[in-house]
């Protein structure tokens, strides 16, 4: 059962359009991009930054929490469980090389949603039992947004990992408006994107287009 006040069904809906905001990959004000993404239909926002000082990351997180709460959008912090707790985020997202899931859950209690990026189907299958509320699966396709990304999964392996996990899931890695429909048809509840939104000339319009494609695919499958 997901943490916080959400049912599993509600969490699945909130994962539909998941914007990963990375201030290190844009010259624009990341808060402006978050505003535009939310206006365009983002249902979740994650702050991901690998080289920002803890205080600066906390200040960014606080500003993003405020924006997300005003629009009923979930907010997550990547890796930094301490900052996620301190800023009042809805959840945190960790990977296999980060704080282990049981330790993460011990810190957050049942008050926060925990996302996890498994390394393979076996890792995905045990994620829920170890404390994850949802899994982030990928990279589905080749991506330039993460320097240490694993080899791309492809749609068949994505579908297998969705089935193995048995909990809500979101796909990430090289996802665009052009391929988002096929990704949703592989069984995930939503798509997580970085460059498809923050790299677009008009992030709001890009989010609107992505949301239209994803929501149509969810209805049709």
C-alpha positions as CSV (number, residue, x, y, z in Angstrom):
1,X,0.0,0.0,0.0
2,X,1.5,3.4,-0.9
3,X,2.4,5.7,1.8
4,X,0.8,9.0,2.6
5,X,-2.9,9.5,1.9
6,X,-2.9,7.9,-1.6
7,X,-4.5,4.6,-2.6
8,X,-2.5,2.5,-5.1
9,X,-4.9,3.5,-7.8
10,X,-4.4,7.2,-7.0
11,X,-0.6,6.8,-7.0
12,X,-0.8,5.1,-10.4
13,X,-2.7,8.1,-11.8
14,X,-0.3,10.6,-10.2
15,X,2.7,8.9,-12.0
16,X,1.2,9.5,-15.5
17,X,3.3,12.7,-16.4
18,X,6.4,12.6,-14.2
19,X,8.8,15.6,-14.8
20,X,12.3,15.1,-13.5
21,X,13.7,18.6,-13.0
22,X,17.4,18.8,-13.3
23,X,18.9,22.4,-12.9
24,X,22.3,21.1,-14.1
25,X,20.9,20.4,-17.5
26,X,19.4,23.7,-18.4
27,X,20.4,27.4,-18.6
28,X,16.9,28.5,-17.8
29,X,15.5,29.1,-14.3
30,X,14.4,25.6,-13.2
31,X,11.6,27.0,-11.2
32,X,10.1,28.7,-14.2
33,X,10.3,25.4,-16.1
34,X,8.5,23.6,-13.2
35,X,5.8,26.2,-13.2
36,X,5.3,25.6,-17.0
37,X,5.4,21.8,-16.6
38,X,2.7,21.9,-13.9
39,X,0.6,24.3,-16.0
40,X,0.9,21.9,-18.9
41,X,-0.3,18.9,-16.9
42,X,2.6,17.3,-15.0
43,X,1.2,15.1,-12.3
44,X,4.5,14.5,-10.4
45,X,7.8,16.5,-10.2
46,X,11.1,15.2,-9.0
47,X,14.1,17.3,-8.2
48,X,17.3,15.6,-9.4
49,X,20.7,17.3,-9.1
50,X,24.0,15.5,-8.5
51,X,26.4,18.3,-7.9
52,X,24.4,21.0,-6.0
53,X,25.3,21.9,-2.5
54,X,22.9,20.5,0.2
55,X,21.7,24.0,1.2
56,X,21.0,25.1,-2.3
57,X,19.3,21.8,-3.1
58,X,17.1,22.2,0.0
59,X,16.1,25.7,-1.0
60,X,15.2,24.6,-4.4
61,X,13.2,21.7,-3.0
62,X,11.3,24.0,-0.6
63,X,10.3,26.2,-3.6
64,X,9.2,23.3,-5.6
65,X,7.2,21.8,-2.8
66,X,5.2,25.0,-2.5
67,X,4.5,25.0,-6.3
68,X,3.5,21.4,-6.3
69,X,1.2,21.6,-3.3
70,X,-0.7,24.5,-4.7
71,X,-1.6,22.4,-7.8
72,X,-2.1,19.0,-6.2
73,X,1.1,17.6,-7.9
74,X,3.3,15.1,-6.1
75,X,6.9,16.2,-5.4
76,X,9.8,13.9,-5.0
77,X,13.5,14.4,-4.1
78,X,16.1,12.1,-5.8
79,X,18.7,10.4,-3.7
80,X,18.8,12.9,-0.8
81,X,16.3,11.3,1.7
82,X,17.3,13.8,4.3
83,X,16.4,16.8,2.1
84,X,13.1,15.1,1.1
85,X,12.1,14.7,4.7
86,X,13.3,18.2,5.7
87,X,11.5,20.0,2.9
88,X,8.2,18.2,3.3
89,X,8.3,16.3,0.0
90,X,5.6,13.8,-0.8
91,X,8.3,11.2,-1.4
92,X,11.9,10.3,-2.3
93,X,13.4,8.3,-5.1
94,X,16.5,6.1,-4.6
95,X,18.5,3.7,-6.7
96,X,20.4,0.5,-6.1
97,X,23.6,2.4,-5.1
98,X,21.8,4.7,-2.7
99,X,20.5,4.2,0.8
100,X,18.9,0.7,0.9
101,X,15.1,0.6,0.7
102,X,14.6,-0.8,4.3
103,X,16.8,2.0,5.7
104,X,15.0,4.6,3.6
105,X,11.7,3.4,4.9
106,X,13.0,3.4,8.5
107,X,13.8,7.1,8.1
108,X,10.6,8.1,6.3
109,X,8.2,5.9,8.2
110,X,4.9,5.5,6.4
111,X,4.5,9.2,5.8
112,X,6.3,9.3,2.5
113,X,6.2,7.6,-0.9
114,X,9.3,5.8,-1.9
115,X,10.3,5.3,-5.5
116,X,13.1,2.9,-6.5
117,X,15.1,2.3,-9.7
118,X,15.9,-1.5,-9.9
119,X,18.8,-2.9,-11.9
120,X,16.9,-5.8,-13.3
121,X,13.7,-7.8,-13.2
122,X,14.8,-9.7,-10.1
123,X,15.5,-6.5,-8.3
124,X,12.2,-5.1,-9.4
125,X,10.3,-8.2,-8.1
126,X,11.5,-7.7,-4.5
127,X,11.3,-3.9,-4.5
128,X,7.8,-3.7,-3.0
129,X,8.6,-6.1,-0.2
130,X,11.7,-4.0,0.7
131,X,9.7,-0.8,1.0
132,X,9.2,0.7,-2.4
133,X,5.8,2.1,-3.4
134,X,6.7,2.4,-7.1
135,X,9.5,1.6,-9.4
136,X,11.2,3.7,-12.1
137,X,12.2,1.5,-15.0
138,X,14.7,2.3,-17.6
139,X,16.4,3.5,-19.6
140,X,13.8,2.3,-22.1
141,X,15.7,4.0,-24.9
142,X,19.1,5.6,-25.3
143,X,19.4,8.8,-23.3
144,X,21.9,11.6,-22.9
145,X,20.4,12.9,-19.7
146,X,22.2,10.4,-17.4
147,X,25.9,9.8,-17.9
148,X,25.9,6.5,-16.0
149,X,22.7,5.1,-17.4
150,X,22.4,1.3,-17.8
151,X,22.0,-0.3,-21.3
152,X,18.6,0.5,-22.8
153,X,15.8,-2.0,-21.9
154,X,13.6,-1.8,-24.9
155,X,9.8,-2.3,-24.7
156,X,9.9,-6.1,-24.2
157,X,12.1,-6.0,-21.2
158,X,10.2,-3.0,-19.9
159,X,7.0,-5.0,-20.0
160,X,8.7,-7.9,-18.2
161,X,10.0,-5.7,-15.4
162,X,6.5,-4.1,-15.0
163,X,5.1,-7.6,-14.5
164,X,7.9,-8.6,-12.2
165,X,7.5,-5.6,-9.9
166,X,3.8,-5.9,-9.4
167,X,3.6,-2.3,-8.0
168,X,3.0,1.0,-9.7
169,X,5.7,1.9,-12.2
170,X,7.0,4.7,-14.4
171,X,9.3,4.4,-17.3
172,X,12.3,6.7,-18.0
173,X,15.0,7.1,-20.6
174,X,14.8,8.6,-24.1
175,X,11.0,9.0,-23.9
176,X,9.4,11.6,-26.2
177,X,5.9,12.4,-27.5
178,X,6.6,10.2,-30.5
179,X,7.3,7.0,-28.5
180,X,5.4,7.7,-25.2
181,X,2.3,5.8,-26.4
182,X,4.2,2.6,-27.1
183,X,5.8,2.9,-23.7
184,X,2.5,3.2,-21.9
185,X,1.2,0.2,-23.9
186,X,4.1,-1.8,-22.4
187,X,2.2,-1.6,-19.1
188,X,3.7,1.3,-17.1
189,X,1.5,3.8,-15.3
190,X,3.4,6.8,-16.6
191,X,6.4,8.3,-18.2
192,X,9.2,10.2,-16.6
193,X,11.1,12.7,-18.7
194,X,13.8,15.4,-18.4
195,X,14.8,16.8,-21.8
196,X,11.4,16.2,-23.4
197,X,10.1,19.0,-21.2
198,X,13.0,21.2,-19.9
199,X,14.8,20.9,-23.2
200,X,11.8,22.1,-25.2
201,X,11.4,25.7,-26.5
202,X,8.0,25.8,-24.8
203,X,8.0,23.5,-21.8
204,X,4.3,24.0,-21.1
205,X,3.2,23.1,-24.7
206,X,5.6,20.1,-24.6
207,X,4.0,18.9,-21.4
208,X,0.5,19.4,-22.8
209,X,1.5,17.3,-25.9
210,X,3.0,14.6,-23.8
211,X,0.0,14.5,-21.5
212,X,-2.4,14.2,-24.4
213,X,-0.4,11.2,-25.8
214,X,0.0,9.4,-22.5
215,X,-3.6,9.9,-21.4
216,X,-4.9,8.6,-24.7
217,X,-2.7,5.6,-24.5
218,X,-3.9,4.9,-20.9
219,X,-7.5,5.1,-22.0
220,X,-7.0,2.8,-25.0
221,X,-5.0,0.0,-23.5
